[in-house]
Amino acid sequence: MNRRIVARTGWLMLAAVAAALPAPEPSRAAEGAKIKVGLMLPATGTYAALGTAIENGFRLYVQERGGKLAGREIEFVRVDDESDPAKATDNVNKLIKRDHVDVLVGSVHSGVAMAMAKAAKDSGTLLIVPNAGADAITGSMCAPNIFRSSFSNWQPGYAMGEVVAKRGHRNVVTITWKYAAGDESVGGFREAFEKAGGKVVKELSLPFPNVEFQPLLTEIAATKPDAVYTFFAGGGAVKFVKDYAAAGLKGKIPLYGAGFLTDGTLEAQGPDAEGLLTTLHYADGLNTPRDAAFRQSYAKTFKLPPDVYAVQGYDAAQMLAVGLAAVNGDLGRKAEFIAALGKAPIESPRATFTLSPSHNPVQDIYLRQVVGKENKVIGVASKALADPGRGCKL
Ligand code: BEZ
């Protein structure tokens, strides 16, 4: 009951703030103009494959609807953001000011996405974040026109903190890249793990996207913790899992991670990933009709199995479609778009989710185990987990 009241109050406030957004540009819906989607994703670097999967997922949803959402053709403008926060403000401003996109979709890297969120907030451009988990995007930087189809960094970390404590581990070392995603993933883990009586005895890190893990692995071996918790993704995750095994730690000190450690990476990690336990909002083997249809369609189109990034891209397009349907394709009716999307159930392949008052998915976090080339679901680590949205003042 209380949650419902809080949610409703949040929405009333949201509608009021939405009305105060910068004045929308004259509507182009009546002219039947295309909707311009600015895709700002990495096409190079350690997160390149993640960017490709997100774009594939987004395009698949649009393609399944004949290239149109709410009767409007979708046109794409793309920027390779290289997962480089230093270039992010220039890159996003190209999309907003030069290309005059209607909607921004991006990005993978938390630092890049925070620059996008600032530009979206300042300009009033609609932004859908299809991966980056930076807590601030749906926390202190939240805005009526900013939505996320993925997760907050806190979510999988928090869920794994509870799992590791329940498995009886007491002293844990964490290891990650030193930037928002790593810090916040470890922060979520630490919060739940220490609340349950555990202790994070050492936090190890290296700069993104470095992969010289050896000295840190030597330190883990010397510390002899009960277990290790980690956040790595993309190419870095492949190398970390292989190096962990090569250092002789696999089978000696249990390794747990946010699910990015083994998503979209299993082909390259091979047997070194076998048996790893991770937490994430998607998994293999969900066996629902919605997921089966998505997986079949994705595999047929791209000749690849989908991963979590593909799901997030697909759902970003789906969220745009939900908002557009509510305003008959007229993005000039921004406050109505925002109100409709904020309360809609999103029929995701991961399972149906809703958005929190700060626009982050409230979703089940699955516990998964690597079996061969799959992240098999073995349970729900945390049911309908909502990010606390700390600092969001909508
Ligand atoms: C991030 O930077 O937020 C991120 C990157 C890859 C996977 C998950 C999160």
Residues whose N, C-alpha, C, O or C-beta is under 5 A from the ligand:
A	BS01	BEZ	V108 H109 S110 A132 G133 A134 A181 A233 F260
